[in-house]
């Protein structure tokens, strides 16, 4: 069997072979724990010192967090400190 025959055999199902059903299969429904709603995010552009950015990136890697999470945590702590 040549390459063209193998290709033809592989393509017999057409697009149906590539697409899957979007219907959920009947399974036991497991109740997921209620998730707390996330606060909407806002894009913010600002300039910081490169050394601070680098240190924060390394901290994020060390704590297995995103840089976004590190910045949010730092800002939250700053606000708690200054809003009393």
C-alpha positions in Angstrom: 0.0 0.0 0.0 1.5 3.3 -1.1 1.5 6.6 0.7 -1.4 8.0 -1.3 -3.5 5.0 -0.3 -2.7 5.4 3.4 -3.6 9.1 3.1 -6.9 8.3 1.4 -7.7 5.7 4.1 -6.9 8.2 6.8 -9.2 10.8 5.3 -12.3 8.6 4.7 -14.1 10.0 7.7 -13.6 13.5 6.5 -14.4 16.4 8.9 -16.6 14.1 11.0 -13.5 12.3 12.1 -11.9 15.6 13.3 -15.0 17.0 15.0 -16.4 15.7 18.3 -19.8 16.2 19.7 -20.5 19.1 22.0 -23.2 17.3 23.8 -22.3 16.2 27.3 -22.4 12.4 27.8 -24.7 11.3 30.5 -22.6 10.8 33.6 -23.2 11.2 37.3 -23.2 14.8 38.1 -20.8 15.7 40.9 -21.6 18.9 42.7 -18.7 21.2 42.5 -17.9 23.4 45.5 -19.3 26.9 45.1 -16.6 29.1 43.7 -16.2 32.6 45.0 -16.8 35.1 42.2 -13.6 36.7 40.9 -13.4 40.5 41.0 -13.2 42.0 37.5 -9.6 42.7 36.3 -8.4 46.0 35.0 -5.5 46.5 32.7 -2.9 48.9 34.1 0.2 50.2 32.5 2.9 51.7 34.6 6.7 52.0 34.7 8.8 50.5 37.5 12.5 50.2 38.1 14.0 47.2 36.3 15.6 45.9 39.5 12.3 45.8 41.3 10.6 44.1 38.3 13.4 41.4 38.2 13.2 40.8 41.9 9.4 40.4 41.8 9.6 38.0 38.8 12.1 35.8 40.8 9.8 36.0 43.8 6.9 34.9 41.7 8.8 32.0 40.3 10.0 31.0 43.8 6.5 31.1 45.2 5.0 29.4 42.1 2.7 32.5 41.5 2.2 34.8 38.6 3.7 38.3 38.6 0.1 39.6 38.5 -0.7 37.8 41.8 2.5 39.1 43.4 1.7 42.7 42.4 -2.0 42.3 43.6 -0.8 41.0 46.9 1.7 43.7 47.4 -0.8 46.5 46.5 -3.4 44.9 48.8 -1.0 44.9 51.7 0.1 48.5 51.0 -3.6 49.6 51.0 -4.3 47.8 54.2 -1.3 49.5 55.8 -2.3 53.0 54.7 -6.1 52.9 54.9 -6.3 52.5 58.7 
